[in-house]
């Protein structure tokens, strides 16, 4: 599976989890804005999506 597609999948799953928690009465533990990094042997850590905004 291409790396970008895996990053998009991870981002979508995080957003789906955040939406589910907003619609439930449980305590919210995931926000919709998250940073995503890919860790490989050849490139070590490489940011796929990174925001430097402090919330």
Secondary structure, DSSP 8 states (H G I E B T S, - for coil): --HHHHHHHHHHHHHHHHHHHHHSSS-----S---EEEEETTTEEEEEE------
